[in-house]
Amino acid sequence: MGENPVKPSRTGKKNPREEYIHQQISDAILEQRLAPGTKLTEESLSEIFGASRTVVRRALTRLNYENIVEIRPNRGAIVASPSTAQALQVFEARQIIEEAALRICVRKHSAGDVANLKNLVQAEKDCIAGNDRIAWIRLTGNFHLEIARIAGNEVIAKFLKELISQTSLIIALYGKTGGSLCSNDDHGKIVKAISQNDEQKAVAMMLTHLEECVGSLNMEDKQETRDLKSIFSSL
C-alpha cells in the first residue's frame, strides 16, 4: 500500500496521547469512517486531538508503517488507497495466514475459547438486528483475530491485525453500497467445525468464506472523502 519512508520510533516508550491518536485514526479506518484517499493533515489533527504536530506526526508514521496510511514526501499523509491488484494480494495473504492460524486453533482450543467465539458470533447477529454497522464491522474483524489469539502465535496475530486493517480499506473502496463482507452465518459454521475438532472442514469453510469476500467486491465503486472534523466530532 505504498512505500514506508519513515519508521516509527523504537525507543520502547509510547506517549499516551500518541497512542490515543493512533487508536482513534485506526478505529476510524477500521470502521470505514475514514475513506481511502482522505487527507490527514497534521494541522487539522493537532487541533482535533489537542496535541502537538510532533505527536500527531509520530502517530501517522506508525500508521504508515502498518500500511493503512501513506506519507507522501512534501504532500503529507492520506488514508491508503489500495489498487485492485493490492486488494487481491491482501486476501491471498489472509488465506495463507488464516489457514495456519485456524489449523493451530482447532488443535489447541478449549471449551472456553469456543464459548468466546460463539459470543462474538451472537454479538454480530445482535448488531445486525440493531442496524449497528460500525460495531458489526469491528466484531467481524475481532472474530478472525480471536482465532489467531487462540492459536497463540503472536507473529501471526500481528500480521493478521494489519491485514484486517487493510481489508477495511478495501471494503471502503470496493465494497458494494449497503453490502457486507463477512457473513455471521459463515462464522457460526466455522465455530461449529472448530468445536467438532474438524480441522479440514474448518479450513475449507474459512478459505471459501474469504473467496466469497473477494467475490462481493465491486472494483468500480469509489467512496467520497469526508471532512476530518466531522469524522471525529464525537471526541
Helices and strands as residue ranges (DSSP letters): H 16-30, E 39-40, H 42-49, H 53-65, E 69-72, E 76-79, H 84-108, H 111-129, H 133-151, H 154-174, H 184-195, H 199-215, H 228-231
